[in-house]
Amino acid sequence: MSESENEPKERVNPLTGIQQFRRLFAFVVPHRGRLFIALAAILATSVAGLAGPYTLQFLIDAVLRQGDAALLNRITLILVASLLRRACSTLFGVINSLSSRARHGGLAAQAVRAPARSFAQLL
């Protein structure tokens, strides 16, 4: 055997860029409604995510034009309290989800509840 026979052959893609796109698009066409809904949801979420900081900018600018430091402090406290509430809500949701899984069918919970003879049957 010669060395050239042992070397892997370079694979050449017969499809050009536009042909690959057309082939991929053929798989997407049956799901175009779902794809459109997903893209619209991504766009709406992005706009909603930017609305808060944009509104906050106008609020802070208005307070600074008035020169009212007390009002700025109150706004800051409200924002911090809101963020803490959201963080606690997320934390409690995660804890609830994890405890629910452990109670209702998590693998570890099933292993703890299973009698010893069922493990012997598996072996």
LOKEVO-195379 format. One line per 5 residues: for each residue x, y, z of C-alpha. Coordinates in steps of 0.2 Angstrom, whole numbers. Example, Ala and Ser with C-alpha at 12.3 -4.5 7.8 and 13.67 -1.06 7.14 Angstrom:
residues 2
62/-22/39 | 68/-5/36
END
This chain:
residues 123
0/0/0 | 6/17/-4 | 5/32/8 | -8/41/-3 | -20/27/-1
-20/29/18 | -23/48/18 | -41/53/20 | -49/61/4 | -54/79/5
-73/80/5 | -80/92/-7 | -97/100/-4 | -106/99/-21 | -119/112/-16
-115/131/-17 | -120/144/-5 | -137/148/-12 | -141/129/-15 | -138/125/3
-149/139/8 | -163/133/-3 | -161/115/4 | -162/122/22 | -177/133/17
-186/118/11 | -186/111/29 | -191/127/36 | -206/130/25 | -218/118/34
-214/127/50 | -215/145/44 | -230/150/55 | -221/144/71 | -205/152/65
-214/169/62 | -222/168/80 | -205/164/88 | -197/179/79 | -211/190/84
-210/185/102 | -191/188/102 | -194/205/95 | -207/209/107 | -196/203/122
-182/214/116 | -193/229/115 | -200/226/132 | -183/223/139 | -177/240/132
-193/250/138 | -188/250/156 | -171/258/155 | -178/270/142 | -192/276/153
-180/276/168 | -168/288/158 | -182/300/155 | -187/299/174 | -170/302/180
-167/317/168 | -183/325/173 | -178/323/192 | -161/330/188 | -168/345/179
-178/349/194 | -163/347/206 | -173/336/218 | -161/324/226 | -174/317/238
-185/312/224 | -170/304/216 | -166/294/232 | -185/288/233 | -184/282/215
-168/273/218 | -175/265/234 | -191/260/224 | -180/252/210 | -169/243/222
-184/236/232 | -192/231/215 | -176/221/210 | -175/213/227 | -193/207/226
-190/200/208 | -174/191/214 | -184/184/229 | -198/178/218 | -186/170/206
-177/161/220 | -193/155/228 | -199/149/211 | -183/139/209 | -184/132/226
-202/127/224 | -198/119/207 | -184/109/214 | -194/103/229 | -208/98/218
-197/88/207 | -190/79/223 | -208/75/229 | -216/70/213 | -205/58/203
-187/64/204 | -175/50/201 | -167/53/218 | -184/53/227 | -189/37/218
-173/28/223 | -176/33/241 | -194/27/241 | -190/11/232 | -189/-5/243
-172/-14/243 | -180/-30/235 | -183/-19/219 | -165/-16/217 | -161/-34/219
-173/-38/205 | -164/-26/194 | -148/-35/196
END
